[in-house]
Every structure is written in structure tokens, then in C-alpha cells.
């Protein structure tokens, strides 16, 4: 197994007036039924199809942290350094945490300025992009001056409050402004390829 690099640093991000957004994610039944997921995983997802999973996005200046539910992954962004990370948290089945690093070079957003809707009372604008072979539709709120969103998504003129593709939909259920936000990056992890991390994610579910 070839590692790309080793990264060891302890970073704390804290602020008395950050922003915290809670999202609810739901998988789509049709996608699960037609997927190549392991049978055990597919059955569990179908069992939980009507249950939403809660995630939190915390933002401090140009840095953010996104995690939640039972997902073993955490997303960090540091736009001041032009970096983004997806980390696979360490558990009893892993001997060390892993990470994939992306350059924060933005998404090729197609904004539909005339398509609008309200989410949590905020006027939102529709945008679309293609990423990793998936078509994504998002709704962002220009009133919320944070160019960020769940998972890796960012780069619009406002906070992304909803993301949808053929597999899932994740929608903001609460926005807390001037929130006390505090999070830190792990002190050590191995940079690996996206393919390697994907294989570890599958193995961690068995």
C-alpha cells in the first residue's frame, strides 16, 4: 500500500460568533434498490429509508467542519489555504485515520437566478453542478454571507441550505447565527488516494 503523505498537526478553531447549520439527510429508495451496495448494507438502508440523519456544519471565518449521523467521514475546509479534506475517523476496525485532500478550486456552478424558493424563511436561489459523475442541484441563500455548504460544496454567493442528487437529499433544518463554535482537526492521519479511502469505507461497514 502506498501512502501519499503523512500529516501531523493539531489545529483548534474556535469563535464566539460563528455559524452552525443543522441538516437532515434522507436516502432515496430507488437509488438504494438499484445500487451495488452489499446486501447487508442495502437491507439496513431500506429499513431506515424513512428516517432522516442529522449533520452539522460549523463555520469559523474561512474554516469549516461538517460531520454527523453514524458517518465515519468528516469534511474540513480551509479556504484561506485553498485546501479541503475528507477524513475517515479511526475506529476499532482501523489502525489509523485516513484522509483525502482536495484543492479548493471551486465548482462549475450553473446558477438559475430566476428559480427561487424559501428554506427556513430564507430566499434561496437554485444552482447545479456535475461532480464525480453525479448531477447535483443545490439551493443557496444570498442573505447568509457564507460561501460554504455541506460536504465539499462551496463557492456560491451565499450559504448552501440544500443539496440533492439521485441518491439523496440533505436540507437545512436549523441555522444558528452568532453561535459558539469550536472544533479541531485530528493530530495525525495518512493521506491516501480516493480509491483506497472508498475501499476502507466499504470494509468499515462489515
Secondary structure as UniProt FT lines:
FT   STRAND          5..8
FT   STRAND          11..27
FT   HELIX           29..33
FT   HELIX           39..47
FT   TURN            48..50
FT   STRAND          53..60
FT   TURN            61..62
FT   STRAND          63..68
FT   TURN            69..70
FT   STRAND          73..78
FT   TURN            79..82
FT   STRAND          83..88
FT   TURN            92..93
FT   STRAND          98..103
FT   STRAND          110..119
FT   TURN            120..121
FT   STRAND          122..131
FT   TURN            132..133
FT   STRAND          134..141
FT   TURN            142..143
FT   TURN            151..152
FT   STRAND          159..164
FT   STRAND          168..185
FT   STRAND          188..191
FT   HELIX           194..204
//
